[in-house]
């Protein structure tokens, strides 16, 4: 049996991740059930604490883009 090559022993490097990934979100007023804002921020700048009565919902980039597209049609 031939010896294993060095290439067979190497493991592929995982893809590099952004140091500060982007988070996409919508902010909802829980009293009126209205969207009061939306946006994106990097992990190092994202604000999680909102005014009482508001809630931030995080979305995938695809969900966010679809929402913005729908909102811009109005």
For each residue, the residues with C-beta under 8 A, 3 or more apart:
1:
2:
3:
4: 8 9
5: 8 9
6: 9 10
7: 10
8: 4 5
9: 4 5 6
10: 6 7
11:
12:
13:
14:
15:
16:
17: 21
18: 21 22
19:
20: 42 43 44 45
21: 17 18 42 43
22: 18 40 41 42 43 61
23: 40 41 42 43 46 58
24: 38 39 40 58 59 60 61 63 64
25: 38 39 40 41 46 56 57 58 59 64
26: 35 37 38 56 57 59 64 67
27: 35 36 37 38 50 54 55 56 57
28: 33 34 35 36 54 55 56 57
29: 32 33 34 35 36 53 54
30: 33 53 54 55
31: 53
32: 29
33: 28 29 30
34: 28 29
35: 26 27 28 29 38 71
36: 27 28 29 54
37: 26 27
38: 24 25 26 27 35 64 67 68 71
39: 24 25
40: 22 23 24 25 64
41: 22 23 25 45 46 47
42: 20 21 22 23 45 46
43: 20 21 22 23 46
44: 20
45: 20 41 42
46: 23 25 41 42 43
47: 41 50
48: 56
49:
50: 27 47 54 55 56
51: 54
52:
53: 29 30 31
54: 27 28 29 30 36 50 51
55: 27 28 30 50
56: 25 26 27 28 48 50
57: 25 26 27 28
58: 23 24 25
59: 24 25 26 63 64 67
60: 24 63 64
61: 22 24 64 65
62: 65 66
63: 24 59 60 66 67
64: 24 25 26 38 40 59 60 61 67 68
65: 61 62 68 69
66: 62 63 69 70
67: 26 38 59 63 64 70 71
68: 38 64 65 71 72
69: 65 66 72 73
70: 66 67 73 74
71: 35 38 67 68 74
72: 68 69
73: 69 70
74: 70 71
